[in-house]
Amino acid sequence: MGASGMGSNGSGPAMNGVKSRKVIISSDYAAARDVQRLVREDVERSGFDHDSQFAIKLALEEAIINAIKHGNKMDRSKRVQVEWTITPQTAEFIVEDEGAGFQRRTVPDPTVDRNLERLTGRGILLMEAYMNEVEWLDGGKRVRLVKHNRRAGAKSA
């Protein structure tokens, strides 16, 4: 692991335009930024349009921050695993923490009047708004995010 606490068993050069990586980081925001940089580079190289690049950056940042803050409770001994597969058409991400998980339906809707000043649920709302698919797995310890590249003629949110 490097100074940022990042370990990787990522793939080598992209084959047929497909880039897959798996990175495990400590529950540390600096390590999260390193992962986001790698993803940004892979997404740009795959030719994603600017709106899709922004959506991926925002949703992935929220997913990793939630894993560190809410899932792992800022415990640096706990890890966050981030996997991605990016093709010129689609980017798919899986972010998994070592926390207890949660039930998506129990998170308050931040757009309801009584919740407007509460800070919970906004990251989830952003992920669900900006990605084409968001799936909560393994009792809420894992989230799967999918974004289609509009430039490639795929469907878009």
N, C-alpha and C positions, 0 to 999 in steps of 0.2 A: 504494500500500500504506500501511496505517496504521502507527501506532507499534509495534504488535505484530507486524508483518510479515505481515499478513493481506491478501490480495487476493481479490476476489470478482467473479463475474459472475452472481450469484444472480438468481433471478426476482423479479418484483414481487409483487403481491398474489396469493394462492392462487386458482386457478381451479378451480371444481367441487371444492373441498376438497383439491386437490393442491398441494403445496408442493415445488418443486425448487430446489436450489442447488448450486453448485460453488464451492468455496473452495480457494485455494492458499496455503499458509503456509510460512514458513521452519521449519527443524527446531528449534523453540523451544517449550518447554512453556507459556509464557505465551500464545503464539499458539494453541496447542492448546486452552487453556481458553476462549479467545474462540469458537472453533468449537463447542466443547461447549455453551456458553451458547446460541448460535444454534440448535443442534439441540434442546436442551431446550425452548426457547421454541416451536419448530415442533411438537414432539411434544405438548407440553401443549395448544397451540391445536387440534390435530387430535383431541383427546379420548381419548388413550391412557390405559388404566387404570394405576394406580400401579405395579403389578408390572412391566408392560411398560416403563414409563418408567425404572424402576430398571435393568432388563435392558439397555436401550438405552444408558443412561449408562455402565454398567460395561463393556459390550462395546466401545463406541466409544472410551472412554478407553484401554482396553487396545490396541485396534488402532492408534490414533494414537501412543501411547507406543512400541509396538513399531516403527512406521514411523520414528519419530525416532531411537530408541535403537539398534535392531538393524539396520534397513534403511539409514538414512542415517548411522549411526555418529556422531550428534550434530553433524554437519557443517552449520552454519547456512547454508552456500551451497547446500545441497540442499533441495529442496522436498517437501512432502507435499500431495497433492491429496485433498480430501475432497468427495465428491458425495453428495447424498441426495435422495430422492423420498419424500415422506410423504403418505399419504392417510389418511382416517379408519380404514381397515382394515389398512394395511400400511406399514411403514417399511423402506426399502432404502437401504443405505449402501455406498459403495465408497471404500476408503482405499488410496492408492497412494504408494509411496516411490520414490526414485531409486537404491536400493541394488542389490546383486547378486542378491537373491532368496534363497530357500531351498526345500528340499523338506520339506513337512509331515511326511512319514513318518519323517524323520530326527530330529525333535525328541523328546527323551526324555519318556516319560509321567511326569508329576510325582506320580502316585498310586502308583507302584510303590515298594516298600520302599527299594530302593537309591537312589531319586531323591528321597525325601521332604525331604532337607535341601538339595537343589539348587534354585537359583532359576529355572532355565529351564523353559519350557513352561507355566507357570501362567496367563499371560495368554491363551494359545491355548485352554487348557482352559476358562477362564471364558467366552470368546467362544462356544465350541462348546456349552457348557452352557446359556447364557442366551438364545441366539438360536435361531430356528426353522431358519434355514439359514445355513451358513458355507461359502463357496467360496473356495479359494485359486487365484488366476489369475496368468498372466504370470510363471511361474516363482517364485511366492511374493512378488512385488513388489506384488501387488494382492490385497486381500481384499474379498469381497462379503458383507455381513451383512444378514439379513432378519429382521424381527420382526413378527408378526401381533398386532393389537390384540384382546385378549380381550373388551374391552368391545363391540367391533363384531361379536362372534359368530364371529370367525374362529378357526381352529385355533390352539392354543397349545402351546408346549413344556412 
